[in-house]
Amino acid sequence: MATTKAIALADLRSMIHAHQADVDSVFQPLDDATLAWRPAPKEWSILICFDHLNQTHAYYHAKITRALAAPVQVTGDKDAYRASFWGRVYMSFAFNPRWSFPTPDALMPNSAPQRTALADYLTRQQALLDLFKTLDTVDLTRTRIPIEKNISFNLGDCLKILVHHDSLHIHQAHDVLAQVQ
């Protein structure tokens, strides 16, 4: 289903602001032991969740930056966002908490990240918000981002996937916090 670019970006901005507020109010005040606590040896701590998000943002940021070196410009009244085929497929599985996928090696978090993972995450969120300010004339649907061999998403897909992926792992961090308390 298509939506306007303005609505799509406003929804994502709202989610990013909520993520930033959550990190500031819930996770930043926690002590190091709580942030590093794992429910089980192979499960992730709060810091590992945020380190993974930082890895994911770095991965996508590099691909988005390359694509924005020569983006497809908005033409006429076609200033909308519509998910690509592969974007729809990916999002239908990835945004469903019932499904779990193994973390690709390129996005594997550090096994013992430092508290700075939280500040790094907030910096990446601000960079994403700043990126949104540069997209006025960019076509979110026709600007393609190659992800893997033979698979590409459009720019709107990448932005939506990043922000919703953050929500999933912030929820995971909340679950870890509930267990440690």
C-alpha positions as CSV (number, residue, x, y, z in Angstrom):
1,M,0.0,0.0,0.0
2,A,1.4,3.4,-1.0
3,T,1.5,6.4,1.3
4,T,2.9,9.8,0.9
5,K,6.6,10.3,1.6
6,A,5.7,12.9,4.2
7,I,3.5,10.5,6.2
8,A,6.0,7.7,5.9
9,L,8.9,9.8,7.2
10,A,6.8,11.4,9.9
11,D,5.8,8.0,11.2
12,L,9.5,6.9,11.3
13,R,10.6,10.2,12.9
14,S,8.0,9.6,15.7
15,M,9.3,6.1,16.3
16,I,12.9,7.4,16.4
17,H,12.0,10.0,18.9
18,A,10.3,7.4,21.1
19,H,13.4,5.2,20.8
20,Q,15.7,8.0,21.8
21,A,13.4,8.9,24.8
22,D,13.4,5.2,25.8
23,V,17.2,5.0,25.8
24,D,17.5,8.2,27.7
25,S,14.9,7.5,30.4
26,V,15.1,3.7,30.8
27,F,18.5,2.4,29.7
28,Q,21.0,5.2,30.3
29,P,20.3,5.3,34.1
30,L,21.0,1.6,34.5
31,D,24.3,0.5,36.1
32,D,26.9,-1.4,34.1
33,A,26.1,-4.8,35.7
34,T,22.4,-4.5,34.7
35,L,23.3,-3.5,31.2
36,A,25.6,-6.4,30.8
37,W,23.5,-9.1,32.4
38,R,22.4,-12.0,30.2
39,P,19.4,-14.2,30.9
40,A,21.4,-17.2,29.7
41,P,25.0,-17.6,28.3
42,K,23.9,-17.6,24.6
43,E,21.2,-14.9,25.1
44,W,21.8,-11.2,24.6
45,S,22.2,-8.5,27.2
46,I,20.8,-5.0,26.9
47,L,24.2,-3.8,25.6
48,I,24.4,-6.6,23.1
49,C,21.0,-5.6,21.7
50,F,22.2,-2.0,21.2
51,D,25.5,-3.1,19.8
52,H,23.6,-5.2,17.3
53,L,21.5,-2.1,16.4
54,N,24.7,-0.1,15.9
55,Q,26.1,-2.8,13.6
56,T,22.8,-2.8,11.6
57,H,22.8,1.0,11.3
58,A,26.4,1.0,10.1
59,Y,25.6,-1.7,7.5
60,Y,22.6,0.1,6.1
61,H,24.1,3.6,6.4
62,A,27.0,2.5,4.1
63,K,24.6,1.2,1.5
64,I,22.2,4.2,1.8
65,T,25.1,6.7,1.5
66,R,26.3,5.0,-1.8
67,A,22.8,5.1,-3.2
68,L,22.3,8.7,-2.2
69,A,25.4,9.7,-4.2
70,A,23.1,9.5,-7.2
71,P,19.5,9.2,-6.0
72,V,16.4,9.1,-8.2
73,Q,14.7,12.4,-8.0
74,V,11.0,12.9,-7.4
75,T,9.2,13.7,-10.6
76,G,5.9,15.5,-10.8
77,D,3.4,14.3,-8.2
78,K,4.9,10.9,-7.6
79,D,6.2,11.8,-4.1
80,A,5.1,8.6,-2.4
81,Y,6.5,5.5,-0.8
82,R,5.5,2.0,-1.7
83,A,7.3,-1.1,-0.5
84,S,9.3,-3.1,-3.0
85,F,8.5,-6.8,-3.6
86,W,11.6,-7.9,-1.5
87,G,10.9,-5.2,1.1
88,R,7.3,-6.5,1.6
89,V,8.6,-10.1,1.8
90,Y,11.3,-9.2,4.3
91,M,9.0,-7.0,6.4
92,S,6.2,-9.5,6.6
93,F,8.6,-11.9,8.4
94,A,11.0,-9.5,10.1
95,F,8.3,-7.4,11.8
96,N,6.5,-10.4,13.2
97,P,7.8,-11.2,16.7
98,R,6.8,-14.9,16.2
99,W,9.6,-15.3,13.7
100,S,13.3,-15.3,14.6
101,F,16.1,-15.3,12.1
102,P,19.8,-16.0,12.8
103,T,21.9,-12.8,12.9
104,P,24.1,-12.5,9.7
105,D,27.8,-12.4,10.4
106,A,28.0,-8.8,9.2
107,L,25.5,-7.7,11.9
108,M,26.8,-9.8,14.7
109,P,27.3,-7.8,17.9
110,N,30.3,-7.7,20.1
111,S,29.9,-10.3,22.9
112,A,30.9,-7.8,25.6
113,P,30.0,-4.3,24.4
114,Q,30.7,-1.3,26.6
115,R,28.1,1.3,27.9
116,T,29.1,3.5,25.0
117,A,26.9,1.3,22.8
118,L,23.9,3.4,24.2
119,A,25.5,6.7,23.3
120,D,26.6,5.4,19.9
121,Y,23.0,4.3,19.3
122,L,21.7,7.8,20.1
123,T,24.3,9.3,17.8
124,R,23.1,7.0,15.0
125,Q,19.5,7.9,15.6
126,Q,20.3,11.6,15.3
127,A,22.2,10.9,12.1
128,L,19.2,9.1,10.7
129,L,17.0,12.1,11.6
130,D,19.5,14.4,9.9
131,L,19.4,12.1,6.8
132,F,15.6,12.5,6.6
133,K,16.1,16.3,6.2
134,T,18.0,15.7,3.0
135,L,15.3,13.6,1.3
136,D,12.9,16.3,0.1
137,T,13.7,15.7,-3.6
138,V,14.6,12.0,-3.4
139,D,12.2,9.3,-4.6
140,L,11.9,6.8,-1.7
141,T,10.4,4.1,-4.0
142,R,12.6,4.4,-7.1
143,T,16.0,4.9,-5.3
144,R,17.3,1.3,-5.0
145,I,19.6,0.0,-2.3
146,P,21.4,-3.3,-3.2
147,I,21.3,-5.4,0.0
148,E,22.6,-8.8,-1.1
149,K,23.3,-10.6,-4.3
150,N,20.1,-10.3,-6.5
151,I,18.1,-8.6,-3.7
152,S,17.5,-4.9,-3.4
153,F,15.1,-2.8,-1.4
154,N,14.1,0.7,-2.1
155,L,15.2,3.6,0.1
156,G,11.9,3.7,1.9
157,D,12.1,0.0,2.7
158,C,15.6,0.4,4.2
159,L,14.5,3.3,6.4
160,K,11.4,1.5,7.6
161,I,13.3,-1.7,8.2
162,L,15.9,0.1,10.3
163,V,13.4,1.8,12.5
164,H,11.2,-1.2,13.0
165,H,14.2,-3.4,13.6
166,D,15.2,-1.0,16.3
167,S,11.7,-1.4,17.9
168,L,12.1,-5.2,18.0
169,H,15.4,-5.1,19.7
170,I,14.5,-2.3,22.1
171,H,11.5,-4.5,23.1
172,Q,14.0,-7.4,23.6
173,A,16.1,-5.1,25.8
174,H,13.0,-4.3,27.9
175,D,12.4,-8.1,28.2
176,V,16.0,-8.6,29.5
177,L,15.5,-5.7,31.9
178,A,12.3,-7.2,33.2
179,Q,14.1,-10.5,33.9
180,V,17.1,-8.9,35.7
181,Q,14.8,-6.9,38.0
